[in-house]
Amino acid sequence: MSILTVSGLTKSFASRTIFSDVSFRVENNDKIGVVGVNGCGKTTLFRVLMGLEDFESGSVNKERRILVSYMAQHSDYTSQKTPMEEVLSLFSHFEAMENELNELNKKLELFPDKTWLETQHKLTERYIAEGGMTYKSRCRATLLGLGFLESELTLPLERLSGGQRTRVLLAKILLSGSDLLLLDEPTNHLDIRAIQWLEDFLASYKGAVMVISHDRYFLDKICNKTFEIENETLREYKGNYTKFKEQKALDRLTAQRDYDRKQKEIERIEGIIEQQKRFGQERNFVTIKSKQKQIEHIKATVTEPEKDPDEVSFSFKACSETGQDALIVENVTQRFGERTLFSGVNMLIKAKERAFIVGPNGCGKTTLFRIIMGELTPTEGRCLKGARVVYGYYDQNISGLDMSKTIFDEISDSFPSMTNGQIRSALGTFLFRGDEVFKEISKLTCGACEINALQNKFPYT
């Protein structure tokens, strides 16, 4: 059964069309991945579906009484409650039922009235049938599954990080019992174990899910359909991300072959026409007219295959030759008060090596990076930078950006030795072209983080 039907949807900003004539249906158990390059309109589509954005034409029809929940990619969500209190607030009706049962029990202790007994029995049955016996454990399990520590469940949200607060919001949405979940990059603040937990949760979720993600492994795990927004159009593919890529490649190859075949046929017929023109007889002009009609008929069926959208393309290159040892970490320990985050960390990174650091949220990965960068002094131990090594640091909160500047000025001010041409060329590899380089960073989507990566790509001094 379709719970959401979209027909002929068109959305524009100023003179730019985001998407046009978009149509699709969402069935009640669909798990749909929404993919496309940054800026193609994925988040805008979600906001239109939620009624947060207007649209120029088309329609969005939801089945009556369905509940839709939306999790935005960026959220300033906070409150004075703890994570557990915030998630439990979803089930205030159970708390009301518990209070009513307690009052009935008190009355029955004083006087076993038959009417009260019947009311107690019916209310208890309803409480159990609707999940009253398990809602607290489900709330706790969801928060733990999303990476919270037991000790963090009773901390006020205002004392938690932005990523942790976003995970509380995600927990509320997952437990809302909505018929349709719209999730925009839900894995952004999750570690590997939490992503695996979320995969299992969504795969078995009884409602429909639409999820925007750049994590192809996550999409492979949960999706039975894929919507791609490309060149202002939405196309629907059956299957997960891998199957979508295979089918898209096959469709592109088939379209290209059909286009090439028809172009060759047109060229062949044009050759015949030229030959007939040289003969110059009356019957030749009859043939020419017939062949021209053939060409017109073929051209009417020819569609040039769409080009793939531009992709970010760059490579990392050290600005100077370094020694064999790029980084030495010796017996580093970090404590905050009585809590030891990690201890006895030793690390040797050689030139041209590639290393990655994994671990659950809160284990100290970012803290270790800050120690390596010299932003934080370790409780014990030291970090040594190799000869002529220059650090480039990309942090998850984009803290290295001045949001009031334009894209061009941010790079120009950071690397004054770069010429205007070098800056434009560098920005072009990140798909910022023409007048786009003069946009204010504060008005960009989350793709603004590309600028921060760009700063570390060109460590000019």
C-alpha positions in Angstrom: 0.0 0.0 0.0 1.3 3.5 -0.9 1.6 5.8 2.1 3.1 8.7 0.1 2.5 9.7 -3.5 4.5 12.5 -5.2 3.5 13.6 -8.8 5.1 16.1 -11.1 7.0 17.9 -8.3 9.1 20.9 -9.4 11.3 23.0 -7.1 13.4 26.1 -7.9 15.5 28.7 -6.1 15.7 32.0 -7.9 16.7 31.2 -11.5 18.0 27.7 -10.7 15.8 24.6 -11.0 16.6 22.0 -8.2 14.5 19.2 -9.6 11.6 19.0 -12.1 8.6 16.8 -12.7 9.6 14.3 -9.9 7.2 11.5 -9.3 7.4 8.4 -7.1 5.5 6.3 -4.5 6.5 5.1 -1.1 5.0 1.8 0.0 4.5 1.0 3.7 7.6 -1.2 4.2 10.0 0.5 1.7 13.6 1.2 2.7 14.7 3.8 0.2 18.2 5.3 -0.2 18.2 8.8 -1.7 21.6 9.5 -3.4 23.1 12.2 -5.6 26.0 14.7 -5.6 26.0 17.5 -3.0 23.7 20.3 -3.9 21.4 18.1 -6.2 18.4 18.7 -3.9 18.2 15.7 -1.6 17.7 17.7 1.6 15.4 20.1 -0.3 13.2 17.1 -1.3 12.9 16.0 2.3 11.9 19.5 3.4 9.3 19.7 0.7 7.8 16.4 1.8 7.6 17.7 5.3 6.0 21.0 4.2 9.0 23.1 5.3 9.6 24.3 1.7 7.2 25.5 -0.9 7.3 24.1 -4.5 6.3 25.5 -7.9 4.1 22.7 -9.3 3.1 19.1 -8.6 1.6 17.4 -5.6 2.5 15.6 -2.4 -0.2 13.3 -1.1 0.1 11.4 2.2 -2.4 8.8 3.3 -4.6 9.9 6.1 -3.5 9.4 9.7 0.1 8.5 8.8 2.8 9.9 11.0 6.0 11.2 9.4 9.2 12.0 11.3 12.1 14.0 9.9 15.7 14.2 11.2 17.7 17.0 9.7 21.4 16.6 9.0 22.3 19.5 11.3 20.4 20.3 14.4 20.8 22.6 17.4 18.6 20.2 19.4 19.0 20.6 23.2 17.0 20.7 26.4 17.6 20.6 30.2 16.5 17.0 30.4 18.8 14.0 30.4 19.0 11.7 27.3 16.9 9.1 29.1 14.3 11.7 30.2 14.1 13.1 26.7 13.4 9.8 25.1 11.0 8.7 27.8 9.0 11.8 27.1 7.7 10.1 24.0 5.8 7.7 26.2 4.1 10.1 28.6 0.8 8.2 28.0 2.4 5.2 29.7 3.4 7.4 32.7 -0.2 8.6 32.8 -1.5 5.0 32.8 0.9 4.0 35.5 -0.3 6.9 37.7 -3.9 5.9 37.1 -3.1 2.3 38.0 -1.3 3.4 41.2 -4.4 5.4 42.2 -6.7 2.4 41.5 -4.4 0.1 43.6 -4.6 2.5 46.5 -8.4 2.6 46.3 -8.7 -1.1 46.0 -6.5 -1.6 49.1 -9.1 0.4 51.0 -12.2 -1.0 49.3 -12.3 -3.8 46.7 -15.0 -2.2 44.5 -16.1 -4.4 41.5 -16.1 -1.4 39.1 -12.6 -0.4 40.1 -11.4 -4.0 39.6 -12.8 -4.1 36.1 -11.3 -0.7 35.3 -7.9 -1.9 36.7 -8.1 -5.1 34.7 -8.9 -3.3 31.4 -6.2 -0.6 31.9 -3.6 -3.3 32.8 -4.4 -5.2 29.6 -4.2 -2.1 27.5 -0.9 -1.1 29.2 0.7 -4.5 28.4 -0.7 -4.7 24.9 0.6 -1.3 23.9 4.1 -2.0 25.2 4.1 -0.5 28.7 6.1 -3.3 30.2 9.1 -2.8 27.8 9.1 0.9 26.8 11.8 1.9 29.4 14.1 -0.9 28.4 13.6 -0.1 24.7 14.5 3.6 25.4 17.7 2.5 27.2 18.6 -0.1 24.6 18.2 2.4 21.8 20.4 5.0 23.5 23.1 2.4 24.3 22.8 1.1 20.7 23.5 4.6 19.4 26.7 4.7 21.3 25.9 6.3 24.7 27.6 5.1 27.8 25.5 4.2 30.8 26.9 7.1 32.7 25.9 9.6 30.0 22.2 8.7 30.1 21.7 10.8 33.2 23.7 13.9 32.1 21.8 17.0 31.1 21.7 17.5 27.3 23.3 20.9 27.6 26.5 19.2 28.9 26.7 16.9 25.9 28.3 17.5 22.6 26.4 18.5 19.5 26.9 15.0 18.1 25.5 13.4 21.2 22.5 15.7 21.2 21.8 14.7 17.6 21.9 11.1 18.6 19.3 11.7 21.3 17.1 13.2 18.6 17.7 10.2 16.4 16.7 7.9 19.2 13.4 9.8 19.7 12.7 9.6 16.0 13.5 5.8 15.8 11.2 5.2 18.8 8.4 7.4 17.6 6.6 4.6 15.8 6.2 6.8 12.7 4.9 5.3 9.5 7.6 7.0 7.5 11.1 8.1 8.7 13.0 10.7 6.7 16.6 10.5 7.9 19.3 13.0 6.5 22.8 11.5 7.0 21.9 9.7 10.2 25.3 8.0 10.5 27.3 11.3 10.7 27.8 11.1 14.5 27.9 7.3 14.9 30.8 5.0 15.4 31.1 1.6 13.6 29.2 -0.3 16.3 26.4 2.2 16.4 26.1 2.2 12.6 25.8 -1.6 12.7 23.1 -1.3 15.4 21.2 1.3 13.3 21.5 -1.0 10.2 19.8 -3.8 12.1 17.2 -1.5 13.6 16.2 0.0 10.2 16.3 -3.3 8.3 13.7 -4.7 10.7 11.7 -1.4 11.1 8.0 -2.0 10.4 7.4 1.4 8.8 8.9 3.0 5.7 12.3 4.7 5.7 13.8 7.2 3.3 17.5 7.9 4.1 20.0 10.3 2.6 23.5 9.0 3.0 26.9 8.9 1.3 27.8 5.7 3.1 27.4 3.1 0.4 27.9 0.2 2.8 25.1 1.5 5.0 22.8 1.9 2.0 23.6 -1.7 0.9 22.6 -3.1 4.2 19.1 -1.5 4.5 17.7 -0.4 1.2 15.4 -2.2 -1.2 15.0 0.8 -3.5 17.3 3.7 -4.5 16.2 7.1 -5.7 18.9 9.1 -7.5 18.6 12.8 -8.1 20.7 13.8 -11.1 20.4 16.5 -13.7 17.2 17.9 -12.1 15.5 14.5 -12.4 14.7 11.7 -9.9 15.1 8.1 -11.1 14.0 5.1 -9.2 16.0 1.8 -9.2 15.1 -1.5 -7.5 17.7 -2.8 -5.0 20.4 -1.4 -2.8 23.2 1.0 -3.7 25.4 -1.7 -5.4 22.6 -2.9 -7.6 21.7 0.7 -8.4 25.2 1.4 -9.6 25.3 -1.7 -11.7 21.9 -1.0 -13.3 22.8 2.7 -13.9 26.1 1.7 -15.6 24.2 -0.8 -17.7 21.5 1.8 -18.6 24.2 4.3 -19.6 26.1 1.7 -21.7 22.9 0.7 -23.5 21.9 4.3 -24.1 25.3 5.2 -25.4 25.4 2.2 -27.8 21.9 3.0 -29.0 23.0 6.7 -29.6 26.2 5.6 -31.4 24.3 3.1 -33.6 21.7 5.7 -34.6 24.4 8.3 -35.3 26.2 5.9 -37.6 23.0 5.1 -39.4 22.4 8.9 -39.9 25.9 9.3 -41.3 25.4 6.3 -43.6 22.1 7.8 -45.0 23.7 11.2 -45.3 26.4 9.5 -47.5 23.7 8.1 -49.7 22.1 11.5 -50.0 25.4 13.1 -51.1 25.9 10.4 -53.6 22.4 10.9 -55.0 22.9 14.6 -55.3 26.0 14.0 -57.5 23.9 12.0 -60.0 21.4 14.8 -60.3 18.6 12.9 -62.0 14.9 13.3 -61.1 14.7 9.9 -59.6 17.7 10.7 -57.4 15.8 13.7 -55.9 12.9 11.3 -55.0 15.4 9.1 -53.3 17.0 12.1 -51.5 13.6 13.2 -50.2 12.9 9.6 -48.9 16.3 9.4 -47.2 15.9 12.8 -45.6 12.6 11.6 -44.1 14.4 8.5 -42.8 17.0 10.8 -41.0 14.2 13.0 -39.5 12.5 9.8 -38.2 15.7 8.5 -36.6 16.6 12.0 -35.1 13.1 12.0 -33.5 14.1 8.9 -31.6 17.6 9.9 -30.7 18.4 11.0 -27.1 21.9 12.0 -26.3 23.0 10.1 -23.1 23.3 12.4 -20.1 26.7 13.2 -18.9 27.8 12.2 -15.4 27.8 15.2 -13.0 31.1 16.7 -12.2 32.9 15.0 -9.3 35.4 16.3 -6.8 38.8 15.3 -8.0 42.1 16.0 -6.2 45.2 14.3 -4.9 47.3 14.9 -1.8 51.0 15.8 -2.2 53.5 16.8 0.4 54.8 20.3 0.1 58.4 19.2 0.8 60.4 16.1 1.2 60.5 14.8 4.8 62.6 12.4 6.8 61.6 8.7 7.3 59.7 9.4 10.5 56.6 11.6 10.0 55.2 11.2 13.6 56.4 9.7 16.8 54.0 9.3 19.8 55.7 8.2 23.0 53.8 6.9 26.1 51.0 9.4 25.8 48.4 9.4 28.5 45.4 11.7 28.8 43.3 12.2 32.0 40.4 14.5 32.7 40.0 14.7 36.4 39.8 11.2 37.7 39.0 9.7 34.3 41.7 8.2 32.2 40.8 8.6 28.6 43.7 6.5 27.3 47.2 5.7 28.5 50.5 4.4 27.2 49.8 5.3 23.6 52.8 4.7 21.3 52.8 5.3 17.6 55.3 5.6 14.8 54.0 6.8 11.4 56.5 6.6 8.6 56.6 8.9 5.6 54.0 8.0 2.9 52.2 5.6 5.3 48.4 5.6 5.6 47.0 4.9 9.0 43.5 5.1 10.5 42.2 5.3 14.0 39.1 3.4 15.1 37.2 3.1 18.3 33.8 3.9 19.9 32.5 7.4 20.4 34.2 9.0 23.4 37.2 6.8 23.5 39.5 9.7 22.7 40.2 9.7 18.9 39.7 13.4 18.5 41.6 14.2 21.7 44.6 12.2 20.4 44.5 14.3 17.2 44.4 17.5 19.2 47.4 16.3 21.2 49.3 15.5 18.0 48.4 19.0 16.6 49.7 20.6 19.8 46.3 22.0 20.7 46.2 20.0 23.9 49.0 19.0 26.3 49.0 15.4 27.3 49.0 14.4 31.0 52.0 12.2 30.3 54.2 11.5 27.3 55.0 13.5 24.1 54.5 13.7 20.4 57.4 14.4 18.1 56.9 15.8 14.6 59.3 14.5 11.9 61.8 16.7 10.1 60.1 19.2 7.7 56.7 17.7 8.4 53.7 20.0 8.0 50.4 19.0 9.5 47.1 19.4 7.9 44.1 18.9 10.2 40.5 18.4 9.1 38.1 18.4 12.1 34.5 17.1 12.1 33.0 20.4 13.3 34.5 22.6 10.6 35.9 24.9 13.3 38.7 26.1 10.9 36.3 28.2 8.9 35.3 31.9 9.2 31.7 31.6 8.3 31.4 35.4 7.5 34.0 35.2 4.6 33.5 34.2 1.0 34.9 31.0 -0.3 37.5 32.9 -2.2 38.6 35.1 0.7 38.9 32.1 3.1 41.5 30.5 0.8 43.2 33.8 -0.1 43.6 34.9 3.5 44.8 31.4 4.6 47.3 31.2 1.7 48.4 34.7 0.7 51.1 33.4 -1.6 48.6 31.7 -3.9 47.6 33.7 -7.0 44.0 34.3 -8.0 44.4 31.8 -10.8 45.8 29.1 -8.4 42.9 29.8 -6.0 40.3 29.5 -8.7 42.0 26.3 -10.1 42.1 24.8 -6.6 38.4 25.7 -5.9 37.4 24.3 -9.3 38.6 20.8 -8.3 36.0 21.1 -5.5 33.3 22.2 -8.0 33.3 25.8 -6.9 33.3 27.7 -10.2 32.6 31.1 -11.7 30.8 33.4 -9.3 30.2 30.6 -6.8 33.6 31.3 -5.3 32.3 34.6 -4.0 29.5 33.0 -2.0 29.5 33.4 1.8 30.5 30.2 3.6 27.6 30.7 6.0 25.2 30.3 3.1 26.6 27.0 1.9 25.3 23.5 2.6 27.4 21.0 4.6 29.6 20.8 1.5 31.3 23.8 3.0 33.5 21.4 4.8 35.2 20.8 1.5 36.8 24.2 1.9 38.5 23.1 5.2 39.9 20.0 3.4 41.1 22.3 0.6 43.0 24.4 3.1 45.0 21.4 4.2 45.6 20.4 0.6 47.6 23.6 -0.1 49.8 24.2 3.0 51.6 27.2 1.6 53.5 29.4 4.0 
